[in-house]
């Protein structure tokens, strides 16, 4: 790269440094945010680094999540000798900076390059509440979003030469993304869609490249699923059929888009969420097909659009088939940057086509609209930072847990638990995080076989956190109706019970 090339990316570097500092500010008080998923990732990473196995804190194999993110954390832990939970804030700061810089590097190579447009998009990424939420938690999306951008760069390099070597690079990045998050299959879909629409590939060569790309891209995921099946008999853990129909999921998708666009004030726009979601997805599909028809498919912008289409459709359709958490900002976060670019990258193109002075007026309107969008997002960021200052990122690292009387009680009374008697709880990840003890989660009420197995135990301890409520788990009143528990102790925030079938 020439000196001029480095100077062109200087603004991206400055934006990346600002992004690093923003994550530092949000995680300064209590460190990286921790959810149940975070504890699963961190414990698996520790076991990989220390014992070379994929066991999690509950002494079971990692199945519900793919393997690469814990493996990534284990490499950092091996090099730094710092636990992933302690290092999480720094890891996320670097990943967010890398995402910002890489996005700027990509936009520098758009067909219609605009410096002002690039700056506006970089600012929008830095102040995005959706991305700031992701990068303040120890979640696999932090790495997955970066991998999406690497895929976009690699695929653009492939389109320039259409060489097998460049295609294999794309396929390897895709394969790694697939074992970072199972939603990585959307990258396979985006790559396959771009190959199908590529007008520069002869039919026979196109078929050959699709087969190569598909086989290599899916290889690591297949290996991961086979390993899961051999370990537990389940490929991706226990999954339930969806209870939300397609239209409802389209509605939830649309509400997230409204929130991202700062259009949720008063919730007045929510009734139109399905329409908004449909218009966005159909418009992007039409735009991509139009560019393919005009033989203008090979560009960075179109790779971005292809991914936004495939990912959005995948989330809505898969949520209508398989049951998981309701569609929310976290689930859709990997498409935030692609969607932002896909919905705005045409603006500089259109303005260049206008020859009159009207284009300056329209450009001014577009800039004002984007700045207003960023202003409202910045207000939300400042409000969140003010709420969490002196409290911590919500989750297991905030003060409601760190200063919990019940957590202190459990730490001081670990010796009451005999090692040969199982421990059940409504938050097994919290028990592990704060005490280091292994425990089993209370069964989901929908899995009757697990419920009956739980009730068949002759002896067990029950650690119950009062502050938690999960409607899918059997409740403490349900357990008390079926079993006579003895309360061993507790303080504000929770209790410890003991059950012995043979006791009088």
C-alpha positions in Angstrom: 0.0 0.0 0.0 1.2 3.5 -0.9 1.3 6.4 1.5 -1.8 7.9 -0.2 -3.6 4.6 0.6 -2.8 4.9 4.2 -3.9 8.6 4.3 -7.2 7.6 2.7 -7.9 5.4 5.7 -6.7 7.8 8.4 -10.3 8.9 9.1 -11.3 5.3 9.6 -8.4 4.8 12.0 -9.5 7.9 14.0 -13.0 6.6 14.1 -11.8 3.2 15.3 -9.8 4.8 18.1 -13.0 6.7 19.2 -15.0 3.5 19.1 -12.4 1.8 21.3 -12.7 4.5 23.8 -16.5 4.5 23.8 -16.5 0.8 24.7 -13.9 1.5 27.4 -16.2 4.1 28.9 -19.2 1.8 29.0 -17.3 -1.0 30.6 -15.0 1.0 32.9 -17.1 0.6 36.1 -17.8 -3.1 36.2 -16.1 -4.7 33.2 -17.8 -6.4 30.3 -21.4 -7.3 30.6 -22.2 -10.9 31.4 -25.3 -12.9 30.5 -25.9 -16.7 30.8 -24.5 -17.1 27.3 -21.3 -15.2 28.4 -20.7 -17.6 31.2 -21.1 -20.5 28.8 -18.6 -19.1 26.4 -16.0 -18.1 29.1 -16.2 -21.4 30.9 -15.8 -23.4 27.7 -12.8 -21.2 26.7 -11.2 -21.8 30.1 -11.6 -25.6 29.7 -10.2 -25.5 26.1 -7.2 -23.6 27.3 -6.6 -25.7 30.5 -7.8 -29.2 29.5 -8.2 -29.2 25.8 -11.9 -30.1 25.9 -15.2 -28.4 25.1 -16.8 -28.8 28.5 -18.7 -25.9 30.0 -19.3 -24.9 33.6 -22.1 -27.4 34.0 -19.7 -30.3 33.1 -21.5 -30.9 29.8 -20.2 -30.5 26.3 -20.7 -27.2 24.4 -23.6 -28.0 22.1 -26.1 -25.2 22.0 -23.4 -22.8 20.7 -20.8 -23.5 18.0 -17.1 -23.9 19.0 -15.1 -21.1 17.5 -15.9 -18.1 19.7 -14.8 -20.0 22.9 -11.8 -21.2 21.0 -11.0 -17.6 20.0 -11.3 -16.6 23.7 -9.1 -19.5 24.8 -6.3 -18.4 22.4 -6.4 -14.9 23.9 -6.4 -16.5 27.4 -3.5 -18.7 26.5 -1.4 -15.7 25.3 -2.4 -13.2 27.9 -3.0 -15.6 30.9 -6.0 -13.5 31.7 -9.5 -14.9 32.2 -11.9 -14.1 29.3 -14.3 -12.4 31.7 -11.6 -10.1 33.0 -10.2 -9.5 29.5 -13.6 -9.2 27.9 -13.8 -5.3 27.9 -10.4 -5.0 26.1 -11.3 -7.8 23.7 -14.5 -6.1 22.7 -12.9 -2.7 22.5 -10.4 -4.0 19.9 -13.1 -5.9 18.0 -15.4 -2.8 17.8 -12.4 -0.7 16.6 -11.6 -3.4 14.0 -15.3 -3.4 12.8 -15.2 0.4 12.4 -11.9 0.5 10.6 -12.9 -2.3 8.3 -16.2 -0.7 7.4 -14.4 2.5 6.6 -11.9 0.5 4.4 -14.8 -1.1 2.5 -16.6 2.2 1.9 -13.4 3.8 0.6 -13.8 1.3 -2.3 -17.4 2.0 -3.2 -18.1 2.8 -6.8 -19.4 6.3 -5.9 -17.1 7.3 -3.1 -18.1 10.2 -0.9 -16.0 11.3 2.0 -18.9 13.0 3.8 -21.1 9.9 3.4 -18.3 7.7 4.8 -17.9 10.0 7.8 -21.6 10.0 8.5 -21.8 6.2 8.3 -18.8 5.8 10.6 -20.3 8.1 13.2 -23.6 6.2 12.9 -21.8 3.0 13.8 -20.0 4.5 16.7 -23.2 5.9 18.3 -25.4 3.0 17.4 -27.2 1.7 20.6 -27.6 -1.6 18.9 -23.9 -2.2 18.3 -22.9 -0.6 21.6 -25.1 -3.1 23.4 -23.4 -6.0 21.6 -19.8 -4.8 22.2 -20.4 -4.2 25.9 -21.2 -7.9 26.5 -19.2 -11.0 26.2 -21.1 -12.3 23.2 -20.2 -14.2 20.0 -21.8 -11.5 17.8 -18.8 -9.3 18.6 -16.6 -11.6 16.5 -19.2 -12.7 14.0 -19.9 -9.1 12.9 -16.2 -8.7 12.2 -16.1 -11.9 10.2 -19.0 -10.7 8.1 -16.9 -7.7 7.1 -13.9 -9.9 6.3 -16.2 -12.0 4.1 -17.3 -8.9 2.2 -13.6 -7.9 1.6 -12.6 -11.4 0.5 -15.6 -11.8 -1.8 -14.8 -8.5 -3.5 -11.2 -9.7 -4.0 -12.6 -12.9 -5.6 -14.9 -10.9 -8.0 -11.8 -9.1 -9.3 -10.0 -12.2 -10.4 -12.5 -15.1 -10.1 -9.6 -17.4 -9.1 -10.0 -20.6 -7.2 -7.5 -19.4 -4.6 -9.5 -16.3 -3.9 -12.7 -18.4 -3.7 -11.1 -20.7 -1.2 -10.2 -17.7 1.0 -13.9 -16.6 0.9 -15.0 -20.1 1.7 -12.6 -20.5 4.7 -13.7 -17.2 6.2 -17.3 -18.4 5.7 -16.6 -21.8 7.3 -15.1 -20.1 10.4 -18.1 -17.8 10.6 -20.4 -20.8 10.6 -18.8 -22.2 13.7 -18.8 -18.8 15.4 -22.6 -18.6 15.1 -25.0 -21.0 13.5 -26.5 -18.0 11.7 -23.2 -18.1 9.7 -25.1 -20.1 7.2 -26.5 -16.8 6.0 -23.0 -15.9 4.7 -23.1 -19.1 2.7 -26.4 -18.0 1.3 -25.1 -14.5 0.5 -22.0 -15.9 -1.2 -24.1 -18.5 -3.1 -26.6 -15.7 -4.2 -23.7 -13.5 -5.5 -22.2 -16.5 -7.4 -25.6 -17.2 -9.1 -26.0 -13.5 -10.1 -22.4 -13.1 -11.3 -22.6 -12.4 -15.1 -18.8 -12.8 -15.6 -18.7 -16.5 -14.9 -19.4 -19.0 -17.6 -22.1 -21.6 -16.6 -19.7 -24.5 -16.2 -17.3 -22.5 -14.2 -20.1 -21.0 -12.1 -21.4 -24.4 -11.2 -17.9 -25.6 -10.3 -17.3 -22.5 -8.1 -20.7 -22.9 -6.3 -19.9 -26.5 -5.5 -16.4 -25.7 -4.2 -17.7 -22.7 -2.2 -20.6 -24.7 -0.8 -18.5 -27.8 0.2 -15.7 -25.8 1.9 -18.0 -23.3 3.6 -20.2 -26.0 5.2 -17.3 -28.3 6.1 -16.5 -27.0 9.6 -20.1 -26.6 10.6 -20.8 -30.2 9.6 -17.8 -31.4 11.6 -19.1 -29.3 14.6 -22.6 -30.8 14.3 -21.3 -34.4 14.0 -19.1 -33.8 17.1 -22.2 -32.6 19.0 -24.2 -35.6 17.8 -21.5 -38.0 19.0 -21.2 -36.2 22.4 -24.9 -35.8 23.3 -27.0 -37.3 20.6 -28.2 -33.8 19.6 -26.7 -31.6 16.8 -27.6 -28.2 18.2 -29.0 -29.0 21.6 -32.6 -29.3 22.5 -34.8 -27.2 20.2 -38.5 -26.6 20.3 -40.9 -25.8 17.5 -41.7 -22.1 17.1 -44.7 -20.6 18.8 -44.6 -17.3 16.8 -46.0 -17.3 13.3 -44.3 -15.7 10.3 -46.4 -12.4 10.5 -45.6 -12.0 14.2 -41.9 -12.4 13.5 -42.1 -9.9 10.6 -43.7 -7.5 13.1 -40.9 -8.0 15.7 -38.3 -7.6 12.9 -40.0 -4.3 11.9 -40.1 -3.0 15.5 -36.3 -3.5 15.8 -35.8 -1.6 12.5 -38.0 1.2 14.0 -35.9 1.3 17.1 -32.7 1.4 15.1 -34.1 4.3 13.1 -35.2 6.2 16.2 -38.8 5.9 15.1 -40.2 4.2 18.2 -41.2 7.3 20.2 -44.6 6.8 21.6 -44.7 3.4 19.8 -47.0 5.1 17.2 -45.1 3.6 14.3 -45.2 0.0 15.6 -48.5 -0.9 14.0 -46.8 -0.3 10.7 -43.8 -2.5 11.6 -44.7 -5.4 9.3 -45.2 -3.1 6.4 -41.9 -1.3 7.0 -40.1 -4.7 7.3 -41.7 -5.9 4.0 -40.9 -2.7 2.1 -37.2 -2.8 3.2 -36.7 -6.5 2.3 -38.6 -6.3 -1.0 -36.8 -3.1 -2.0 -33.4 -4.6 -1.3 -34.3 -7.7 -3.3 -35.6 -5.5 -6.2 -32.5 -3.4 -6.1 -30.1 -6.4 -6.2 -32.0 -8.0 -9.1 -32.1 -4.7 -11.0 -28.3 -4.4 -10.7 -27.9 -8.0 -11.8 -30.1 -7.3 -14.8 -28.0 -4.2 -15.6 -24.8 -6.3 -15.3 -23.6 -4.2 -12.4 -23.5 -6.9 -9.8 -19.8 -7.0 -9.0 -19.3 -4.3 -6.4 -18.9 -4.0 -2.6 -22.3 -2.4 -2.3 -24.0 -5.5 -3.8 -22.3 -7.9 -1.5 -23.5 -5.9 1.4 -27.1 -5.8 0.0 -27.0 -9.6 -0.6 -26.0 -10.3 3.0 -28.6 -8.0 4.4 -31.3 -9.7 2.3 -30.3 -13.3 3.2 -29.8 -12.5 6.9 -33.0 -10.7 7.4 -35.1 -13.5 5.6 -33.2 -16.2 7.5 -34.0 -14.7 11.0 -37.7 -14.2 10.2 -38.2 -17.6 8.6 -36.1 -19.6 11.1 -37.9 -17.9 14.0 -41.2 -19.2 12.4 -39.8 -22.7 12.4 -37.7 -23.1 15.5 -38.3 -21.6 18.9 -35.7 -19.2 20.4 -35.8 -15.8 22.0 -38.1 -13.3 20.4 -36.6 -11.4 17.5 -34.7 -8.5 19.1 -31.9 -6.1 18.5 -29.2 -8.6 19.5 -30.4 -11.3 17.0 -30.5 -8.8 14.2 -27.3 -6.9 15.1 -25.1 -8.7 12.5 -27.2 -7.0 9.8 -27.1 -3.5 11.3 -24.0 -2.3 9.3 -25.0 -4.1 6.0 -28.6 -2.8 6.3 -27.4 0.8 7.1 -25.2 0.8 4.0 -27.7 -1.0 1.8 -30.4 1.6 2.7 -28.1 4.6 2.1 -25.3 3.8 -0.3 -27.5 4.7 -3.3 -27.8 8.3 -2.1 -24.4 9.5 -3.4 -25.1 7.7 -6.7 -28.4 9.5 -7.2 -27.0 12.9 -6.3 -24.3 12.5 -8.9 -26.9 12.0 -11.6 -28.5 15.3 -10.8 -26.8 18.1 -12.8 -28.7 21.1 -11.4 -28.1 22.9 -8.1 -31.0 21.0 -6.7 -28.5 18.2 -5.8 -26.9 20.5 -3.2 -30.3 21.0 -1.6 -31.1 17.3 -1.6 -27.6 16.5 -0.3 -28.1 19.0 2.6 -31.5 17.4 3.4 -29.9 13.9 3.4 -27.1 15.1 5.7 -29.5 16.8 8.1 -31.7 13.6 8.3 -28.7 11.4 9.1 -27.3 13.9 11.7 -30.8 14.0 13.3 -30.7 10.1 13.4 -27.3 10.2 15.0 -28.3 12.9 17.5 -31.2 10.8 18.8 -29.0 7.7 19.0 -26.4 9.8 20.9 -29.0 10.9 23.4 -29.9 7.3 24.0 -26.2 6.4 24.5 -25.7 9.3 27.0 -28.8 8.2 28.9 -27.6 4.6 29.0 -24.1 5.7 30.1 -25.6 7.9 32.8 -27.8 5.0 34.0 -25.0 2.5 34.2 -22.3 4.9 35.7 -21.7 3.6 39.2 -23.9 0.5 38.6 -22.4 -1.4 35.7 -23.5 -3.0 32.5 -26.8 -4.9 33.3 -26.2 -8.6 33.9 -24.0 -10.6 36.2 -21.3 -8.0 36.4 -23.6 -5.2 37.7 -23.9 -4.2 41.3 -27.3 -5.9 41.8 -25.2 -9.1 41.6 -21.8 -8.0 42.8 -23.3 -6.5 46.0 -26.1 -9.0 46.4 -26.5 -10.3 50.0 -27.4 -13.7 48.7 -24.3 -13.9 46.5 -22.2 -13.1 49.6 -24.1 -15.7 51.6 -23.4 -18.4 49.0 -19.7 -17.6 48.9 -19.5 -17.8 52.7 -21.5 -21.0 53.0 -20.1 -23.2 50.2 -19.2 -25.9 52.7 -22.8 -26.6 53.5 -23.1 -28.4 50.1 -21.9 -32.1 50.2 -20.1 -33.0 47.0 -22.0 -36.2 46.3 -25.5 -34.5 46.3 -26.6 -32.7 43.2 -27.4 -29.0 43.3 -30.3 -27.5 41.3 -30.9 -23.8 40.7 -32.8 -21.3 38.6 -29.5 -19.7 37.6 -26.7 -22.3 37.3 -24.4 -19.9 35.5 -24.6 -17.4 38.4 -23.8 -20.2 40.9 -20.7 -21.1 38.9 -19.6 -17.5 38.3 -19.8 -16.4 42.0 -18.9 -19.6 43.8 -17.2 -21.9 41.3 -19.6 -24.7 42.1 -21.2 -26.8 39.4 -25.0 -27.1 39.4 -27.9 -28.1 37.2 -30.6 -25.8 35.8 -34.2 -26.4 36.9 -35.8 -28.2 34.0 -38.1 -26.5 31.5 -41.7 -27.2 32.2 -42.2 -28.1 28.5 -39.8 -31.1 28.7 -41.8 -33.5 30.8 -39.2 -36.2 30.7 -36.7 -33.8 32.3 -39.3 -32.7 34.9 -40.0 -36.2 35.9 -36.3 -37.0 36.2 -35.9 -34.0 38.5 -38.7 -35.1 40.7 -37.3 -38.7 40.8 -34.1 -37.6 42.6 -33.8 -38.9 46.1 -31.7 -36.0 47.4 -30.7 -32.6 46.1 -30.0 -29.0 47.1 -32.0 -26.2 45.6 -30.5 -22.7 45.3 -33.2 -20.2 44.4 -32.6 -16.6 43.3 -35.7 -14.5 44.1 -34.7 -11.8 41.6 -35.0 -14.0 38.6 -38.1 -15.1 36.8 -38.2 -17.5 33.9 -41.7 -18.5 32.9 -40.3 -21.5 31.0 -38.8 -23.1 34.1 -40.8 -25.0 36.7 -41.4 -22.5 39.6 -40.6 -22.8 43.3 -44.3 -23.0 44.2 -44.6 -25.9 41.7 -41.7 -27.7 43.4 -43.1 -27.1 46.9 -46.4 -28.6 45.8 -44.6 -31.8 44.8 -41.8 -32.1 47.3 -41.3 -31.2 50.9 -38.2 -29.0 51.0 -36.3 -28.0 54.1 -35.0 -24.5 54.1 -31.3 -24.5 55.1 -30.9 -20.7 55.0 -30.9 -17.6 53.0 -31.0 -13.8 53.1 -32.5 -11.0 51.0 -32.3 -12.2 47.4 -32.6 -15.9 47.7 -32.8 -19.1 49.7 -31.1 -22.6 49.9 -33.3 -25.7 50.3 -32.6 -29.3 50.8 -34.7 -32.4 49.8 -34.2 -35.9 51.1 -36.8 -38.4 50.3 -35.8 -40.7 53.2 -35.8 -38.0 55.8 -38.6 -37.6 58.3 
